[in-house]
Amino acid sequence: MTLPRVVLADDHTIIVEGFRKLLEPYADVVATVSDGRALLETAQQVKPDAVIVDIGMPLMNGLEAGLRLKELMPAVKIIFLTMNEDPDLAMEAMRNRASSYLLKSSAGSELVSALQASLRGKTYITPRIAAGMQKAFIENPRPKAHAKKLTPRQREVVQLLAAGKSMKEVASVLNVTPRTVAFHKYRIMAQLGLKTTADLIHFAIKSRILVP
């Protein structure tokens, strides 16, 4: 029987290798990446059946990468595996068409179960966070609208700047000029009514663009 093709996305090498060994009997891990931008590029090349992705990654967070990947490859299954126990974050992940959500502190067998359920078209949410998600949905059934006003490129700029990168560094990552980054920054701040870089960082965290 052909094993499902899986890409692992996490910026911690030891964790990636541990997951690779855990999944070996159940999946063909065709690639590993350490940031969201690399996930988008690699997934389009290797055509996985599923990706297992951390949320808090550099350059582009897992939520943003997962959302864009579903737009490019609607059939791919997105499985979030994170240390963050915030139920609001889990709700955002599921709104972004994730198939499964579990914690890195979950048992290894849960990851296998989540992968198998996802490939069958089912949803798997770790019991440790499911109750909190129900409460979060009751309190806030609609997604945060303010972040949705930004374009994908604007969200990239916000994440990189909020993560502490200079305009020159952001320009290098995005392969644009520093002047273009400055244009994006000031347009974003005017659009959102932000006054300082601290305001921008606060917005990025509140809107799940920058995930601690």
C-alpha positions, 0 to 999 in steps of 0.5 A: 500500500502506498503511504501518504506523502507528508511535509513537516514544517517546524523550525526546531530540528530535533522536533522535526526529526522526532516526528519523522521517526514517529511517522515512518511506519505510517507516512512518507515524509517527503520534505521538511522545512523550517518556515512558512515561506519555504513550506509554500514553495516546497509543497507546490513542488513535492505535492504532499497529501498532508502537511504537519505545521507549527504555528509559530514559525519565522518569515511567515507563520503557520496560520498564514502559510496554511491558509495560502496553501489551501488556496493553492492546493485545496485538497491538501490536509493541514494539521497544526501541531503547536505548543500554544494552548490558546483556544482562540488560536485553535479556532482561527486555525480551524476557520482557515480550513485546517483538518486537525489541531493538536498540541506538541505535549499530546501523545505521539499516537494522537499525531498518527490518529490526526493524520489518519483522520485528516486523510479520511476527510475527518477533523481531529482536535485534541481533547485537551483544547476542544472544550476551550474552543467551544467556549471561544466560539460561543464568545466570538463566533466570527473571525477577527475582521481587522486582519482580513483587511490586509493583503497577503503581502501586507501581512508578511510585512507586518509579521516580519517588522513585528518580529524585529526585522529592519526594513532592509532585512524585510526587503531582503526576505521579500526580494523588494526594495527597502523603499517598498517595505517603507511604503507598505509599513506606512500605508498599513499604519495609516489604514489601521490607525496605528501611530507607533511600531509598538502599536504595530507589534500589538496589532500583529499579536492581537490579530494572530499575525505574529504568534508568540 
